């Protein structure tokens, strides 16, 4: 690790640098030969999409901070925004080079399987002839080219829009041979992929076709140079006090914010292929960028087309190149033919995504929408799909006279427009829409159904770790707990009442609620384990989160390690603590799992054996989650379900196929199975669900042996 990143005595890692390492782990999956080829190409697409968002948000923030007179220093490494940006640009260039190598290898192997992604120079004469006609018919009518001169200013370049830039000279002998520049936007109305031959699986990107025929676009000029390019703009807009002004229409305000976002400063320019010094200097001047913000890429700058490639392939070939589909189903012990309300009243129900189907929860809401005893349904909504059976059921409930209240978060980054559309549709159906308390995003995943039957009021509460999005439940690992427990329902009711009135400062009996009491209670539970260790009792902390950045929690975990508490953590992405440092974090072990599914569930386990307390949560160990968002963590009170969740986290921690161990210097390496059992946690959970053994709670043999071995390593001498 670079000496500049931390002092020798520090336990901290810079947040942005840690994220870059996470995205590197995503890219590594594209090189895994056990992964089907088409899925490996998708990992490259995910890597690029992740990097786009990182530049739009995190780099955008640092870019703004760098303009301040008094710089804001990183709270962990005390680096200036400029110093962080320099490191990010340098690491991005290294990662782009590696990404290009991965892309060339994967596309070469795909070509060997009969699926070719062609460049312009590799086309046959017949293919160019076919594209000539295709371009004239299908593409040219949708192009709006611009020549930049005194009468035509340099156009505004949209965020992540694909363009072709050309350097031109006039063909007319009587005209000055000075260089002109042209810009061709590649219309979003065009498909990104063009099939070259009906029977063969040879494709070319539309922007490459536009570049190849650019002289047809500027037919009075000679094209001296052409390049595909894309601009990334800052998308980090902080909501000001106007959002919380009682006189402001929230939806109208958000529409204005989205318009403003599209025109923020450029923070990156991606050029596909070679580019002359003259053209680079031209871009620098017109887009106002520095050399370090300009990147030459082998890969296409926008790879969303990858996800549609499979639709162009025959079934047999697509199946050969893809993962074997997993068909999520009802978990064992639940019946789609019985009342979901009654089944939950009989005992707590746990759904484990993507291994279990999302349908039981949809069935619950559908049943509640028609149940004559249901009086109200309340739910927090952060992200939801553009199509949703859940939303349809909520609308149906409102139309059936139920009191339906949805706390809809309009500021879910990059989902704002979708949420605005749903807000309008839900209100039209009679659903009451709330927007949360001043100054806080509502990120919790909680639903409360209230019933009044035979004069008795009862509740069903659902708490989850992931969003109410039917699409992402197929690819994100998450938990969803449905319970009739009255204590949890009482807290849920209090939470919704507090959100409705804009207050959060109330005592909760069971739920941990941020920003009110979550971090405080977590610190108390960490202290409880420290006290156990000091008196010689077994002390254990087992946590699974997506990110760990909060300085207060990091300090507490360090203290736990120094006291002899065994701390095991599964941290998928950003991790700002260094494990295994002698005298500081030597009892902390950290693993990151990157596999077929996106690890997304948050679980907190404190204690060992029968004393262990298990929580599922919407919150990562980040300052924003603890202080600036409304989050909920729920205790798992059913001992069998609690044991199962804890075992799941242990299995994920011990993954020696997709698990990468974090070392004291901040690097990650794949854990090797060695002589022990091969543990692919996601595959294990998938097979468990398919075999119908999800209700068998006992620890797998490999887990018991591995746990015993780890205990011996961490046992106090």
C-alpha positions in Angstrom: 0.0 0.0 0.0 1.2 3.5 -0.8 2.7 5.3 2.1 0.6 8.4 1.1 -2.6 6.5 1.7 -2.2 6.2 5.5 0.1 6.7 8.4 1.7 3.5 9.7 -0.4 3.7 12.9 -3.7 4.3 11.1 -6.4 1.7 10.7 -8.3 3.7 8.1 -8.6 3.3 4.3 -9.8 6.1 2.1 -13.4 5.6 1.0 -13.0 6.3 -2.7 -9.9 4.2 -3.0 -11.7 1.3 -1.3 -14.5 1.6 -3.8 -12.1 1.4 -6.7 -10.8 -1.9 -5.3 -14.3 -3.2 -5.1 -14.9 -2.4 -8.7 -11.6 -4.1 -9.5 -13.0 -7.3 -7.9 -16.0 -7.0 -10.1 -13.8 -6.8 -13.2 -11.8 -9.9 -11.9 -15.0 -11.9 -12.3 -14.9 -11.4 -16.1 -11.7 -13.5 -16.1 -13.1 -16.4 -14.1 -13.1 -19.4 -16.5 -15.8 -21.2 -14.4 -18.2 -18.4 -15.3 -20.0 -18.7 -18.6 -18.8 -16.4 -21.4 -21.9 -14.3 -21.8 -21.9 -13.7 -18.0 -18.3 -12.7 -18.1 -19.1 -10.0 -20.6 -21.9 -8.8 -18.3 -19.3 -8.4 -15.5 -17.4 -6.0 -17.8 -20.6 -4.1 -18.4 -21.3 -4.0 -14.6 -17.7 -2.7 -14.1 -18.2 0.1 -16.6 -21.7 1.0 -15.2 -20.3 1.1 -11.7 -17.5 3.4 -12.8 -19.9 5.7 -14.6 -21.9 6.2 -11.4 -18.8 6.6 -9.3 -17.7 9.5 -11.6 -21.1 11.1 -11.6 -21.5 11.0 -7.9 -18.3 10.6 -5.9 -15.8 12.2 -8.4 -18.5 14.9 -9.0 -18.5 15.7 -5.3 -14.7 15.8 -5.0 -14.7 18.0 -8.1 -17.0 20.5 -6.4 -15.0 20.3 -3.2 -11.8 21.0 -5.0 -13.2 24.4 -6.1 -13.7 25.6 -2.5 -11.3 28.2 -1.0 -10.9 26.1 2.1 -10.7 22.4 1.0 -12.6 19.7 2.8 -10.2 17.0 3.9 -11.0 13.3 3.9 -12.0 12.3 7.4 -9.8 9.2 7.4 -6.7 9.9 5.4 -6.8 13.8 5.6 -6.2 14.0 1.9 -7.3 17.0 0.0 -9.9 16.6 -2.8 -7.2 17.4 -5.4 -4.9 14.7 -4.0 -7.8 12.2 -4.0 -8.7 13.1 -7.6 -5.1 12.6 -8.7 -5.1 9.1 -7.3 -8.5 8.3 -8.7 -7.5 9.4 -12.2 -4.3 7.4 -12.0 -6.1 4.3 -10.8 -8.8 4.7 -13.4 -6.3 4.7 -16.2 -4.8 1.5 -14.9 -8.2 -0.1 -14.6 -9.2 1.0 -18.1 -6.1 -0.7 -19.5 -7.0 -3.9 -17.6 -10.6 -3.6 -18.7 -9.5 -3.4 -22.3 -7.4 -6.6 -21.9 -10.4 -8.4 -20.3 -12.8 -7.2 -23.1 -10.4 -8.4 -25.8 -10.1 -11.8 -24.2 -13.8 -12.3 -23.6 -14.9 -11.1 -27.1 -12.2 -13.3 -28.6 -13.5 -16.3 -26.8 -17.1 -15.4 -27.7 -16.0 -15.3 -31.4 -14.6 -18.8 -31.0 -18.1 -19.8 -29.9 -19.6 -18.1 -33.0 -20.6 -14.7 -31.5 -18.6 -11.9 -33.0 -18.6 -8.2 -32.0 -17.0 -6.6 -35.0 -15.0 -3.5 -35.5 -15.2 -1.4 -38.7 -11.8 -2.5 -40.0 -12.7 -6.2 -39.6 -15.8 -6.2 -41.8 -15.9 -8.0 -45.1 -16.8 -6.3 -48.3 -20.3 -7.9 -48.4 -20.9 -6.7 -44.8 -19.9 -3.1 -45.7 -22.2 -3.3 -48.7 -25.1 -4.4 -46.5 -24.4 -1.7 -43.9 -24.3 0.9 -46.6 -27.9 0.3 -47.4 -28.9 -0.2 -43.8 -27.2 3.1 -42.9 -29.1 5.0 -45.6 -32.4 3.5 -44.6 -32.4 3.2 -40.8 -29.7 5.4 -39.4 -29.0 8.5 -41.5 -32.6 9.8 -41.2 -32.2 9.9 -37.4 -28.9 11.7 -37.2 -28.6 15.4 -36.4 -25.0 16.3 -37.2 -23.4 19.7 -36.4 -20.3 21.4 -37.9 -18.8 23.7 -35.3 -17.9 27.1 -36.8 -18.6 30.8 -36.2 -22.3 30.4 -36.9 -22.7 27.1 -35.1 -21.3 27.0 -31.6 -20.0 23.8 -29.9 -23.1 21.9 -28.9 -24.0 20.9 -25.4 -23.0 17.3 -24.8 -25.5 15.2 -22.8 -24.3 13.0 -19.9 -23.4 9.5 -21.1 -24.7 10.2 -24.6 -22.7 8.5 -27.4 -21.2 10.8 -30.1 -19.0 10.6 -33.1 -16.5 13.4 -33.5 -14.8 14.1 -36.9 -12.0 16.3 -38.1 -13.0 17.6 -41.6 -11.5 19.3 -44.6 -13.5 20.8 -47.5 -13.5 18.9 -50.8 -13.9 22.1 -52.8 -10.6 23.4 -54.4 -11.6 27.0 -54.0 -12.1 26.8 -50.2 -9.7 27.2 -47.4 -8.3 23.8 -46.3 -8.5 24.7 -42.7 -9.7 22.0 -40.3 -13.3 21.9 -39.1 -14.9 19.8 -36.5 -18.1 17.9 -36.7 -20.2 16.3 -34.0 -22.8 13.5 -34.7 -25.1 12.5 -31.8 -25.9 8.8 -32.0 -29.7 8.9 -31.4 -31.1 7.0 -28.4 -33.9 5.9 -30.8 -31.4 3.7 -32.6 -30.7 0.2 -31.5 -27.1 -0.2 -30.1 -26.5 -3.4 -32.0 -26.7 -4.1 -35.7 -26.8 -7.7 -36.9 -24.6 -8.1 -40.0 -26.0 -11.4 -41.3 -29.3 -13.1 -40.6 -27.8 -16.6 -40.1 -24.5 -15.8 -38.5 -24.1 -14.1 -35.1 -21.9 -11.2 -36.2 -22.7 -7.8 -34.7 -21.4 -4.3 -34.9 -22.3 -1.3 -32.6 -24.3 1.4 -34.2 -21.8 4.1 -33.3 -19.2 2.2 -35.2 -21.4 2.2 -38.3 -22.0 6.0 -37.9 -18.2 6.5 -37.6 -17.5 4.3 -40.6 -20.0 6.2 -42.8 -19.3 9.7 -41.3 -18.2 11.0 -44.8 -21.8 10.3 -46.0 -23.0 12.5 -43.2 -20.6 15.4 -44.1 -20.7 14.7 -47.9 -19.0 18.1 -48.8 -16.0 17.3 -46.7 -13.2 14.8 -46.4 -13.0 13.0 -43.0 -9.5 13.1 -41.7 -10.2 11.6 -38.4 -13.2 10.1 -36.5 -13.6 8.9 -33.0 -16.5 7.6 -30.8 -16.7 9.6 -27.5 -18.8 10.0 -24.4 -18.9 12.7 -21.7 -19.6 12.0 -18.0 -21.1 14.8 -16.0 -21.3 15.6 -12.3 -24.7 14.3 -11.1 -24.3 15.0 -7.5 -26.9 17.7 -6.6 -27.5 18.3 -2.9 -31.1 19.1 -1.9 -31.4 22.5 -0.4 -33.9 23.9 2.0 -36.4 24.4 -0.8 -37.2 20.7 -0.8 -38.5 21.0 2.7 -40.3 24.3 2.2 -44.0 23.8 3.0 -44.9 26.0 0.1 -43.0 24.1 -2.5 -44.5 21.4 -4.7 -42.1 18.5 -4.1 -42.7 16.8 -7.4 -42.3 20.0 -9.4 -39.1 20.8 -7.5 -37.6 17.4 -8.2 -38.4 17.8 -11.9 -36.4 21.0 -11.9 -33.5 19.3 -10.1 -33.4 16.6 -12.7 -33.2 19.2 -15.5 -30.4 20.9 -13.6 -28.4 17.7 -13.1 -28.2 17.1 -16.9 -26.3 20.3 -17.3 -23.7 20.1 -14.6 -19.9 20.2 -15.3 -18.2 17.5 -17.2 -15.8 15.3 -15.1 -14.6 12.8 -17.6 -14.2 12.2 -21.4 -14.0 8.7 -22.8 -12.5 8.2 -26.3 -12.8 4.8 -27.9 -9.7 4.2 -29.9 -6.9 6.4 -31.0 -7.2 10.1 -31.1 -4.9 12.7 -32.5 -3.3 15.4 -30.2 -5.2 18.0 -32.2 -8.6 16.5 -31.5 -7.7 15.9 -27.8 -6.7 19.6 -27.4 -9.9 20.6 -29.1 -12.0 18.5 -26.6 -10.0 19.9 -23.7 -10.8 23.5 -24.7 -14.5 23.0 -25.6 -15.4 20.7 -22.7 -13.1 22.4 -20.2 -11.2 19.3 -19.1 -7.6 18.5 -18.1 -5.4 15.8 -19.6 -5.9 13.5 -16.6 -9.7 13.6 -17.1 -9.5 12.2 -20.7 -9.4 8.4 -21.0 -8.8 6.2 -24.1 -10.8 3.0 -23.9 -10.8 -0.3 -25.7 -14.3 -1.1 -24.5 -17.4 0.8 -25.7 -18.1 3.7 -23.3 -21.7 2.6 -22.7 -22.2 -1.2 -22.5 -25.9 -1.5 -21.7 -26.3 -3.2 -25.0 -24.7 -6.3 -23.5 -27.9 -7.2 -21.7 -29.9 -7.4 -24.9 -27.3 -9.4 -26.8 -28.7 -12.7 -25.6 -32.1 -11.9 -27.2 -30.4 -12.1 -30.7 -29.0 -15.6 -30.0 -30.7 -18.9 -30.5 -31.9 -20.6 -27.3 -29.3 -23.4 -27.4 -26.4 -21.0 -27.8 -27.6 -18.5 -25.2 -28.1 -21.3 -22.7 -24.6 -22.6 -23.4 -23.1 -19.1 -22.8 -25.2 -18.3 -19.7 -25.7 -19.5 -16.2 -28.2 -22.2 -15.7 -31.4 -20.3 -14.8 -32.5 -20.3 -11.2 -36.3 -20.4 -10.8 -37.1 -18.9 -7.4 -40.1 -20.6 -5.7 -42.2 -20.5 -2.6 -40.1 -21.6 0.3 -40.8 -24.9 1.9 -43.5 -24.6 4.6 -45.5 -21.9 2.7 -48.5 -22.5 0.5 -49.7 -20.3 -2.3 -53.2 -21.8 -1.9 -53.6 -20.8 1.8 -54.1 -17.4 3.3 -50.7 -15.7 3.7 -52.1 -13.6 6.6 -53.1 -16.8 8.5 -49.7 -18.5 7.8 -47.8 -15.5 9.2 -50.1 -15.4 12.2 -49.2 -19.0 12.8 -45.4 -18.2 12.7 -42.8 -15.8 11.4 -41.9 -16.2 7.7 -38.5 -15.5 6.2 -37.9 -15.0 2.5 -34.4 -15.3 1.2 -33.8 -13.6 -2.2 -33.0 -14.4 -4.9 -33.4 -18.0 -3.8 -37.0 -17.6 -2.7 -39.7 -16.0 -4.8 -40.9 -12.5 -4.1 -44.4 -13.7 -4.8 -45.3 -14.6 -1.1 -45.0 -10.9 -0.2 -47.0 -9.8 -3.3 -49.6 -12.4 -2.3 -49.7 -10.9 1.2 -50.4 -7.4 -0.2 -52.9 -8.7 -2.8 -54.8 -10.6 0.0 -54.7 -7.6 2.2 -56.1 -5.4 -0.5 -59.3 -7.5 -0.7 -59.5 -8.6 3.0 -62.6 -7.0 4.6 -60.8 -6.9 8.0 -57.8 -5.0 6.7 -58.2 -1.3 7.5 -54.8 0.1 6.5 -51.6 -0.6 4.7 -48.5 1.5 5.2 -45.2 1.1 3.4 -41.9 2.9 2.8 -40.8 2.9 -0.9 -37.2 3.7 -1.9 -36.7 2.0 -5.3 -39.3 0.0 -7.3 -39.4 -1.3 -10.8 -41.0 0.5 -13.7 -43.6 -2.4 -13.7 -44.7 -3.7 -10.3 -47.4 -6.2 -9.2 -46.9 -4.9 -5.7 -47.9 -1.4 -6.8 -50.8 -2.7 -8.7 -52.0 -4.5 -5.4 -51.5 -1.3 -3.4 -53.6 0.7 -5.9 -56.2 -2.1 -5.8 -56.3 -1.8 -2.0 -56.9 2.0 -2.2 -59.7 1.5 -4.7 -61.2 -1.1 -2.3 -61.4 1.6 0.4 -58.3 0.7 2.4 -56.3 3.5 4.0 -53.1 3.1 2.0 -50.1 5.4 2.9 -46.8 5.2 1.1 -43.8 7.1 2.2 -42.1 7.6 -1.2 -38.5 8.7 -1.4 -38.2 11.1 -4.3 -34.5 11.5 -3.9 -33.5 7.9 -4.6 -30.5 8.7 -6.8 -31.1 7.9 -10.5 -34.6 6.6 -9.7 -36.1 10.0 -9.1 -38.0 10.1 -12.4 -39.4 6.6 -12.0 -40.6 7.5 -8.4 -42.1 10.7 -9.6 -44.2 8.7 -12.1 -45.3 6.3 -9.5 -46.2 9.1 -7.1 -48.6 10.6 -9.7 -50.2 7.3 -10.4 -50.6 6.3 -6.8 -52.1 9.6 -5.8 -54.6 9.4 -8.7 -55.7 6.0 -7.3 -56.3 7.5 -3.8 -53.1 6.5 -2.1 -51.8 9.0 0.4 -48.2 9.9 -0.5 -45.7 11.2 2.1 -42.2 12.5 1.5 -40.5 12.0 4.8 -39.1 14.2 7.5 -37.0 17.3 6.9 -33.3 16.6 6.1 -33.5 12.8 5.9 -33.8 10.3 3.1 -36.2 7.4 4.0 -34.2 4.3 3.1 -36.0 1.8 5.4 -37.9 -1.2 4.0 -40.9 -1.7 6.2 -44.6 -2.5 5.7 -47.4 -2.5 8.3 -50.8 -4.1 7.6 -53.5 -3.3 10.2 -56.6 -5.5 10.7 -59.7 -5.3 12.9 -61.4 -8.6 13.2 -64.1 -9.3 15.8 -63.3 -6.2 17.7 -59.6 -7.0 18.0 -56.9 -5.1 16.3 -53.9 -7.0 14.9 -51.0 -6.4 12.6 -48.7 -8.0 10.1 -45.3 -6.4 9.8 -42.7 -6.9 7.1 -39.1 -5.7 7.4 -36.6 -6.2 4.7 -32.9 -5.6 3.8 -33.7 -4.8 0.1 -36.1 -2.7 -2.0 -39.6 -3.6 -3.1 -38.4 -4.3 -6.6 -39.5 -7.5 -8.2 -36.7 -7.3 -10.8 -33.8 -6.9 -8.3 -35.1 -9.6 -6.0 -33.9 -12.0 -8.8 -30.3 -10.8 -8.7 -29.8 -9.2 -5.2 -29.3 -11.3 -2.0 -31.7 -10.0 0.6 -33.9 -11.0 3.5 -37.6 -10.3 4.0 -39.1 -11.1 7.4 -42.9 -11.2 7.8 -44.2 -11.4 11.4 -47.3 -11.0 13.5 -45.3 -10.1 16.6 -47.2 -7.4 18.4 -44.1 -5.7 19.9 -42.5 -5.2 16.4 -45.9 -4.0 15.1 -46.2 -1.5 17.9 -42.8 0.0 17.0 -43.6 -0.1 13.3 -46.9 1.8 14.0 -44.9 4.4 16.0 -42.4 4.8 13.2 -45.1 5.4 10.6 -46.8 7.9 12.9 -43.5 9.7 13.5 -42.8 9.8 9.8 -46.3 11.2 9.1 -45.7 14.0 11.6 -42.1 14.6 10.7 -40.6 13.5 14.1 -38.3 10.7 14.9 -37.4 11.2 18.6 -39.4 8.4 20.2 -38.5 5.4 22.2 -38.7 2.0 20.3 -39.0 -1.3 22.2 -37.6 -3.6 19.6 -36.7 -1.9 16.3 -33.4 0.0 15.8 -34.2 3.2 14.0 -31.8 5.6 12.5 -31.0 8.4 13.0 -32.7 8.2 16.4 -31.2 5.2 18.2 -29.6 2.7 15.7 -25.9 3.7 16.1 -26.3 4.2 19.9 -27.7 0.7 20.3 -25.1 -0.8 18.0 -22.4 0.8 20.1 -24.0 -0.6 23.3 -24.1 -4.1 21.9 -20.4 -3.8 20.8 -19.6 -2.6 24.4 -21.6 -5.6 25.7 -19.3 -8.0 23.8 -16.2 -6.1 25.0 -17.4 -6.6 28.6 -17.8 -10.3 28.0 -14.3 -10.6 26.6 -12.8 -8.7 29.6 -14.4 -11.2 32.1 -13.2 -14.2 30.0 -16.5 -15.1 28.4 -16.9 -15.9 24.7 -17.5 -12.7 22.8 -18.4 -12.6 19.1 -19.5 -10.1 16.5 -20.6 -11.2 13.1 -21.7 -8.6 10.6 -22.7 -8.5 6.9 -23.0 -5.1 5.2 -22.4 -3.6 1.8 -20.1 -0.8 3.1 -18.2 0.2 6.3 -17.2 3.8 6.5 -18.5 5.2 9.8 -15.6 6.4 11.9 -17.5 5.9 15.2 -18.4 2.3 14.5 -14.9 1.7 13.1 -13.4 2.9 16.3 -15.8 0.8 18.4 -14.9 -2.3 16.3 -11.2 -1.6 16.8 -11.8 -1.4 20.6 -13.6 -4.7 20.5 -10.7 -6.3 18.7 -8.2 -4.9 21.3 -10.4 -6.4 24.0 -10.2 -9.8 22.4 -13.6 -9.9 20.8 -13.7 -12.0 17.6 -15.0 -9.8 14.9 -16.0 -11.3 11.5 -17.3 -9.2 8.7 -18.6 -9.7 5.2 -18.2 -6.3 3.6 -19.1 -6.4 -0.1 -17.9 -3.0 -1.3 -16.3 -0.1 0.5 -14.4 -1.0 3.7 -12.5 1.7 5.5 -10.9 -0.3 8.2 -7.7 -2.4 7.9 -8.0 -5.8 9.5 -5.3 -7.9 11.2 -3.1 -5.0 12.4 -1.2 -6.2 15.5 -2.4 -4.5 18.7 -5.2 -2.7 16.8 -7.4 -4.9 14.6 -5.7 -8.3 14.9 -9.0 -9.9 15.9 -10.9 -8.5 12.9 -11.4 -10.6 9.8 -13.0 -9.2 6.6 -14.2 -11.0 3.5 -15.8 -9.6 0.3 -17.9 -11.9 -1.9 -18.5 -11.0 -5.5 -20.4 -13.6 -7.5 -23.4 -14.3 -9.6 -25.7 -12.3 -7.4 -25.1 -8.9 -5.8 -24.6 -9.3 -2.1 -27.0 -6.8 -0.6 -28.4 -8.1 2.7 -27.4 -6.4 6.0 -27.2 -8.6 9.1 -25.9 -7.8 12.6 -25.2 -10.7 15.0 -23.9 -10.1 18.6 -23.0 -12.8 21.0 -22.5 -16.5 20.7 -24.6 -19.6 21.2 -28.0 -19.1 22.9 -27.1 -15.5 23.8 -26.7 -14.5 20.2 -28.9 -11.6 19.0 -29.6 -11.3 15.3 -30.9 -8.3 13.4 -31.7 -7.8 9.7 -31.4 -4.2 8.5 -31.7 -1.7 5.7 -28.6 0.1 6.9 -24.9 -0.2 6.1 -22.3 0.8 8.6 -22.0 4.3 6.9 -22.4 7.7 8.5 -25.1 8.6 6.0 -27.1 5.6 7.1 -26.7 6.3 10.8 -27.2 10.1 10.7 -28.9 11.2 7.5 -31.3 8.5 6.6 -34.3 6.8 8.2 -33.3 3.2 8.5 -34.7 0.2 10.4 -33.1 -2.9 11.8 -35.4 -5.6 13.2 -34.6 -8.3 15.7 -35.2 -11.8 14.5 -37.1 -13.2 17.4 -37.8 -16.7 16.1 -34.8 -18.7 17.3 -34.8 -21.1 14.3 -34.9 -18.3 11.8 -32.3 -16.3 13.7 -30.0 -19.4 13.7 -30.5 -19.9 10.0 -29.6 -16.3 9.2 -26.5 -16.4 11.4 -25.5 -19.6 9.7 -26.0 -18.0 6.3 -23.7 -15.2 7.2 -21.1 -17.6 8.5 -21.3 -19.6 5.3 -20.8 -16.4 3.3 -17.8 -15.5 5.5 -16.2 -18.9 4.8 -16.8 -18.8 1.0 -13.5 -20.0 -0.6 -14.7 -19.8 -4.2 -15.9 -16.2 -4.5 -14.7 -14.9 -1.2 -11.8 -12.5 -1.2 -9.9 -11.9 2.1 -8.9 -8.4 3.0 -5.3 -8.2 4.2 -3.7 -5.7 6.6 -2.2 -3.7 3.7 -5.7 -3.2 2.2 -5.3 -5.7 -0.7 -7.7 -8.6 -1.4 -6.9 -12.1 -2.5 -9.2 -15.0 -3.4 -9.5 -17.5 -0.6 -8.2 -20.9 -1.7 -10.2 -24.0 -0.7 -7.1 -26.0 0.0 -7.7 -29.4 1.5 -11.1 -28.5 2.9 -14.5 -28.5 1.4 -15.2 -26.2 -1.5 -17.6 -23.5 -0.2 -19.5 -21.5 -2.9 -22.0 -19.7 -0.6 -24.4 -18.5 -3.3 -24.4 -21.9 -5.0 -25.0 -23.6 -1.6 -28.0 -21.3 -0.9 -29.4 -21.9 -4.4 -29.1 -25.7 -4.1 -30.6 -25.6 -0.6 -33.7 -23.7 -1.9 -34.0 -26.0 -4.9 -33.8 -29.1 -2.8 -36.4 -27.9 -0.4 -34.2 -28.0 2.7 -34.4 -24.3 3.5 -36.2 -25.2 6.8 -33.4 -27.4 8.0 -31.6 -25.1 10.3 -28.6 -27.2 11.6 -25.1 -26.1 10.5 -23.7 -27.8 7.5 -20.8 -30.1 8.4 -18.3 -27.9 6.5 -19.5 -24.9 8.4 -19.1 -26.6 11.8 -15.6 -27.7 11.0 -14.5 -24.3 9.6 -16.1 -22.5 12.5 -14.2 -24.7 15.0 -11.0 -24.1 13.2 -11.5 -20.3 13.2 -12.4 -20.3 16.8 -9.1 -22.0 17.6 -7.3 -19.3 15.7 -8.9 -16.5 17.6 -9.0 -18.2 21.1 -7.2 -16.2 23.7 -4.0 -17.7 24.7 
